[in-house]
Amino acid sequence: MKKPSLRAHRLMSVFLLGCLLFNYPILALFNVGSTAAGVPVLYAYLFIAWGGTIALAAIVIEGGS
């Protein structure tokens, strides 16, 4: 059986970070009635967190060894 590589561990960390970012306690912090640049804060947070998660996954996959 092969040992998991460092890249696999990093991808698992990105996945767990994504689970944390899109789970109830964190989402509840951004569920307010105000807007940021005309966009509801929750929607802006979801878009930024989603893009950040994709960017981190791309960095892990493309970078390194």
N, C-alpha and C positions, 0 to 999 in steps of 0.2 A: 504494500500500500504506500502510495506517494505521500510525502508530507506536504501540507498546504504551503504555498509560496507566500512571500511577504505581500505580493500584490493581492492575493486572495484575502489575506487578513485586512488589508486596507480597504478593499471593496466591501467587506463585511462591515467595517467601521462606518463607511459612507452610508450603507443600507440602514444601520442602526441609528445613525444621525438623522436620516430621513424619516425613520419611524418616530423618532422623538420630535422632530420639527412639525410633523403633520398629525400629532396626537392631541387629545383634548386639552391638557393643561396649558400647553403653549398657545394653541389656537384661541383659547379663551382670553388670553392676554391682549390679543389683537382684535377681538370682537367688540369694538366700540362704535359709537355712532358718528365719529368724525371722519373726515376725508383727508387724503394727502394728494395734492395736485388734482383735485376733483375725482379721485378714485377712492372708494372705501378702503380703510386701513387694512381690513382683513384680506381683501382681494390683492392689494399691493404686497402684503406679506406673503401670501400664497405664491404669487408670481415670482417674487425675489427668492424665496426659499426653494422653489422648484428649480429655477434657473441655477441657483448656487449648488444644489445637489447634483444636477446634471454636469455642471462645470467641474465639481470635485471628482465625479466618476470619470470624466474625460481625462483629467490630469492624472489620476491613478492609472488608468488604462494606457495612456500614451507615454507617460513619463517613466523614468527609471530604467531598469534592466530589461 
